[in-house]
Amino acid sequence: MVSKLVPGRMIAFMFGMWYLAIAIGNKSAASLGGMIDSVVKDYSLSVFFLIFTIVPVVAGIIIIILNPMMKKLMKGVE
Amino acid sequence: MQADPSTDKFFQSKVLGHPAGLFVLFFTEMWERFSFYGMRVLMVLFLTWAVIGSNPGWEWPSEHAGALFGTYAGLLYLTPILGGFVADKILGYRGAVVLGAMIMMLGHFCMALETEATFLIGLALLVIGTGLFKPSITSIISHMYKDLPKKKDGAYTIFYMGVNAGAFFGMMLCGYLGEKVGWKFGFGLAGIFMLFGAFQFWLARPLFGTIGAAPDKKSDKTAAENFKAGQVLDDDAIINENQKPKAEVEEKRNPFTLVDKILTGIASVVGFIFLINDPASKIYNIKLLPATIKMGSNELDGPWTILLLLGLVPFLILVISRIVRYTPVVRSRMIAFVIFAFITVFFWMSFEQGATSLVIFAKDYTNRFLYGNDALIFNIVNLLLTLGPLIIVTWVLFRLFAETWREIKASNIVLGLSFVGVWIIGIWMIQRDLNTEAIEFKYQTYERPVLDEEGLPVMDKKTGKAQTEFVPVTEATLLTAETVTRQDTATFSSLEDVKKGTLVNLHKEGDAFVHLNEIQEADVRQQIDLYKAESAIFSGTVIGPKSGMVEVTASWFSILNSFFIISLASFFSKWWESKYNPSPAMKYGLGLIIMAAGFGVLAFGSYGLEEGSEVKLSMMWLVFAYLLHTMGELLCFTGWSFYGE
């Protein structure tokens, strides 16, 4: 998919960005995950899991709202 | 088909319609993922596990474990950028795969030594090894299929199944050994299979001809073309170059300017220092960056301020300025790509809880002890879970042997041996669980007030009286005349029958009562001396066997992700082939929401649960959560990039 979206010469740069996104995701996942004990202590386990419920739901809704625009931007991509 | 002489030989022998070499790569990747996931599932468990016990960990606060794991995981995705360059220019892909695998093997063994210094060196070696290995192995596949683009998707699907099979067996076996026998055995097993994988691959080199060999002058030239800016190596770049329609070939070039390079450099260095500083400052109080920065009257968090100002800002300038320089069609696609990449961050931020908080959740808040019929049901499910994938992969193995036995005997033998190993450990594991019994024993307990963190008595909300609890009378307990005592019964798990009336020494570890054998008892006493802790050893009298029992490992739950991927992936790819195939943004949105629902399930299930609560959640909550997480992952990433993680 990455290779379909961007031209050949840009692909290295884009792959770098894609990996960077995963790296940031992983780092923040572990940092937040490590907070499980303190969140449980100060709030509750439910609150801890709600963080990971609400954040992706919001991200998901945003990308669905953007769907028509994304389609336009990606015109011609199979 | 016009075959290139370099790939011609490669396609002579076929397994399941693909060149035999693909399956050599399949198994190489399988053992690499075996090691990676085997280690991953153990790392946070080991670091946070109680420091006194029959299988002691380091009892790090979860924040520390998270900081170290996060930096390791983050670097894993950044080193391939450099590693790919080294592989392409100097080592050749095959050399990089072997060298990377050897470095990773050393890393796993370093971790198995269980000292802090070797543990950190081990992680560094894993990061370096992965950097060499990961981009190289995918490049070899790309090279193999450069004349057969139509078969490439199929090849990646097969390869992806190798990834998941490896993850599955790695988490299952390393997790089991690590938790039940000793952490070092789990970490060590990861290293052993890395070695098997590397050997098997190296011995199979006659099969590959010139594919992935060290660069000669000619290939060096094409490499230089693709690597002008020292960017990520991925052969898709080369492939694309060949297949590009004419219009795109004429696309104006957008070379990296000096400013671009400087911006990339600054952002990378700042990002790298931030990653290292985070665990170093938290765990060892070694500060590479100032803890706070004064801005007028405000005190800002140092590392974050530096990361945002010196890391993120140059990076954004770089991305935006590059996008602006493109022609409109490319530019709009690039904007779409950046949006997807941005959203991806939030996907992994939640999904990767699987490596940290979900493992801790399984360890501390899930009821992992099953008795009687429940234990039997679990054992049957686990038997099918183990044997099913093992039989399928072994079948693939025999197909490969039938095709390549003449050419690469030694490689086949090594691979065969590694499988004998997996079968033996798998069967040993199943029979061990089947033979585990709950032995009932009686022991003396005494009443004491429940204290909170500050040592103050906790009051019952309803009655207003101080809460009390009954705890074992240990060898360190001093009983006074007023202390209320009573006899309680409980069970410990045992592989053999213990005679009625036997006096046993016990130790409470997490939720479990552990029957200490002589060696374990000596170890625990040594730890008690070392940490100047109060002994929690107490004695009990055996009543007799009660029922069958299984202590499900905390790492067991992680295998569900791989299992669900293996079982559901084909459903999703069929869906994408149908006319109901949603648009990429739609898939992404749905995937995120379904994954989030998995966490919603856990939030709902754990509602009202308190810290250190005696009440544990049923295993089914976590099973269901992993099912939803996996469905979300498949929605977001199948058919996009084969490298799911």
Contacts between the chains, C-beta under 8 A, distances in Angstrom:
chain1	res1	chain2	res2	distance
A	1	B	584	7.1
A	1	B	639	7.2
A	1	B	640	3.7
A	1	B	641	6.0
A	2	B	236	7.5
A	2	B	337	7.3
A	2	B	640	7.5
A	2	B	641	6.0
A	3	B	236	4.4
A	3	B	239	7.5
A	3	B	240	5.6
A	5	B	333	5.1
A	5	B	334	7.7
A	5	B	336	6.5
A	5	B	337	4.9
A	6	B	330	7.1
A	6	B	333	6.0
A	6	B	334	6.1
A	6	B	337	6.0
A	7	B	240	7.6
A	7	B	244	7.4
A	7	B	248	5.5
A	7	B	251	5.4
A	7	B	330	5.6
A	8	B	237	6.0
A	8	B	240	3.8
A	8	B	241	4.6
A	8	B	244	5.5
A	8	B	248	7.2
A	9	B	237	7.8
A	9	B	241	7.9
A	9	B	251	7.6
A	9	B	253	6.5
A	9	B	254	7.0
A	10	B	254	7.1
A	10	B	326	7.8
A	10	B	330	7.3
A	10	B	334	7.1
A	11	B	234	6.8
A	11	B	236	6.0
A	11	B	237	4.6
A	11	B	240	6.1
A	12	B	226	6.7
A	12	B	227	7.7
A	12	B	229	7.3
A	12	B	231	3.4
A	12	B	232	5.0
A	12	B	233	7.3
A	12	B	234	6.9
A	12	B	237	5.5
A	13	B	229	7.5
A	13	B	231	5.7
A	13	B	232	7.8
A	13	B	322	7.1
A	14	B	334	7.6
A	14	B	337	6.0
A	15	B	231	7.7
A	15	B	232	4.3
A	15	B	234	5.1
A	15	B	236	7.7
A	15	B	237	8.0
A	16	B	81	5.7
A	16	B	231	5.8
A	16	B	232	4.5
A	17	B	319	7.2
A	17	B	337	7.7
A	17	B	338	7.3
A	17	B	341	5.4
A	18	B	341	5.8
A	18	B	344	7.4
A	18	B	641	7.8
A	19	B	77	4.5
A	19	B	78	6.7
A	19	B	80	6.7
A	19	B	81	6.8
A	19	B	232	6.7
A	20	B	77	7.3
A	20	B	78	7.2
A	20	B	341	7.8
A	21	B	341	4.2
A	21	B	342	7.0
A	21	B	344	4.6
A	21	B	345	5.1
A	21	B	348	7.7
A	22	B	77	4.8
A	22	B	344	6.7
A	22	B	348	5.7
A	22	B	645	7.7
A	23	B	73	7.7
A	23	B	74	4.3
A	23	B	75	7.4
A	23	B	76	7.6
A	23	B	77	3.9
A	23	B	78	5.4
A	24	B	74	7.2
A	24	B	345	5.1
A	24	B	348	8.0
A	25	B	344	6.5
A	25	B	345	4.6
A	25	B	346	7.3
A	25	B	347	6.7
A	25	B	348	2.6
A	25	B	349	4.9
A	25	B	351	7.8
A	25	B	352	6.5
A	26	B	70	6.5
A	26	B	73	3.9
A	26	B	74	5.2
A	26	B	76	7.5
A	26	B	77	6.7
A	26	B	348	5.8
A	26	B	352	5.4
A	27	B	70	4.4
A	27	B	71	6.7
A	27	B	73	6.7
A	27	B	74	3.8
A	27	B	275	6.8
A	27	B	278	7.9
A	28	B	70	7.4
A	28	B	345	7.3
A	28	B	349	4.7
A	29	B	70	6.9
A	29	B	73	7.7
A	29	B	348	6.0
A	29	B	349	4.9
A	29	B	350	7.1
A	29	B	351	7.3
A	29	B	352	3.5
A	29	B	353	6.0
A	29	B	355	7.2
A	29	B	356	6.9
A	30	B	66	4.6
A	30	B	67	7.2
A	30	B	69	4.6
A	30	B	70	2.8
A	30	B	71	7.9
A	30	B	73	6.0
A	30	B	352	6.9
A	30	B	355	6.6
A	30	B	356	5.2
A	31	B	66	5.6
A	31	B	67	6.3
A	31	B	70	5.1
A	31	B	278	7.3
A	32	B	66	7.6
A	32	B	349	6.8
A	32	B	353	7.7
A	32	B	357	7.7
A	33	B	44	8.0
A	33	B	62	7.7
A	33	B	66	5.1
A	33	B	70	8.0
A	33	B	352	7.5
A	33	B	353	5.1
A	33	B	355	7.2
A	33	B	356	3.0
A	33	B	357	3.8
A	33	B	358	7.8
A	33	B	360	7.7
A	34	B	61	7.8
A	34	B	62	4.8
A	34	B	63	4.4
A	34	B	64	7.2
A	34	B	65	6.0
A	34	B	66	2.0
A	34	B	67	6.1
A	34	B	69	7.8
A	34	B	70	7.5
A	34	B	356	6.0
A	34	B	357	7.6
A	35	B	62	7.3
A	35	B	63	6.4
A	35	B	66	7.1
A	36	B	62	5.5
A	36	B	356	7.5
A	36	B	357	4.2
A	36	B	360	5.5
A	36	B	361	7.1
A	37	B	61	6.8
A	37	B	62	4.5
A	37	B	63	7.5
A	37	B	360	7.5
A	37	B	611	7.9
A	38	B	62	7.9
A	38	B	63	6.9
A	40	B	611	4.9
A	41	B	611	5.7
A	44	B	606	7.6
A	44	B	607	7.8
A	44	B	608	7.9
A	44	B	609	7.2
A	44	B	610	7.4
A	45	B	361	7.6
A	45	B	365	6.6
A	45	B	603	7.8
A	45	B	606	4.1
A	45	B	609	5.2
A	46	B	603	4.6
A	46	B	604	7.5
A	46	B	606	5.3
A	46	B	607	4.7
A	46	B	608	7.7
A	46	B	609	7.5
A	47	B	603	7.8
A	48	B	357	7.1
A	48	B	603	7.9
A	49	B	599	4.8
A	49	B	600	7.5
A	49	B	602	4.4
A	49	B	603	3.7
A	49	B	606	6.5
A	50	B	599	7.5
A	50	B	600	7.8
A	50	B	603	4.8
A	52	B	349	7.8
A	52	B	350	4.1
A	52	B	353	5.9
A	52	B	596	7.0
A	52	B	599	4.1
A	53	B	596	4.8
A	53	B	597	7.4
A	53	B	599	4.3
A	53	B	600	4.3
A	53	B	603	5.7
A	54	B	596	7.5
A	55	B	346	5.7
A	55	B	349	7.0
A	55	B	350	6.4
A	55	B	596	7.7
A	56	B	346	5.7
A	56	B	347	6.5
A	56	B	350	4.9
A	56	B	592	4.4
A	56	B	593	7.1
A	56	B	595	5.8
A	56	B	596	4.0
A	56	B	599	7.7
A	57	B	592	7.1
A	57	B	593	5.6
A	57	B	596	4.5
A	59	B	343	5.3
A	59	B	346	4.2
A	59	B	347	7.4
A	59	B	592	5.3
A	60	B	588	7.3
A	60	B	589	4.4
A	60	B	590	7.1
A	60	B	591	7.4
A	60	B	592	3.3
A	60	B	593	4.1
A	60	B	596	6.8
A	61	B	589	6.9
A	61	B	593	7.5
A	62	B	343	7.4
A	62	B	589	8.0
A	63	B	339	7.5
A	63	B	343	5.3
A	63	B	585	5.2
A	63	B	588	5.0
A	63	B	589	4.5
A	63	B	592	7.1
A	64	B	585	6.8
A	64	B	586	6.5
A	64	B	589	3.5
A	64	B	590	7.7
A	66	B	339	6.8
A	66	B	585	6.1
A	67	B	583	6.1
A	67	B	585	4.3
A	67	B	586	5.7
A	67	B	589	7.2
A	70	B	336	5.5
A	70	B	339	6.9
A	70	B	583	7.2
A	70	B	584	7.0
A	70	B	585	4.1
A	71	B	583	5.9
A	71	B	585	7.3
A	72	B	332	7.5
A	73	B	332	4.4
A	73	B	333	6.5
A	73	B	335	5.7
A	73	B	336	4.0
A	74	B	332	7.7
A	74	B	333	6.1
A	74	B	336	4.9
A	74	B	584	7.2
A	75	B	329	7.8
A	75	B	332	7.4
A	76	B	329	7.3
A	77	B	333	6.6
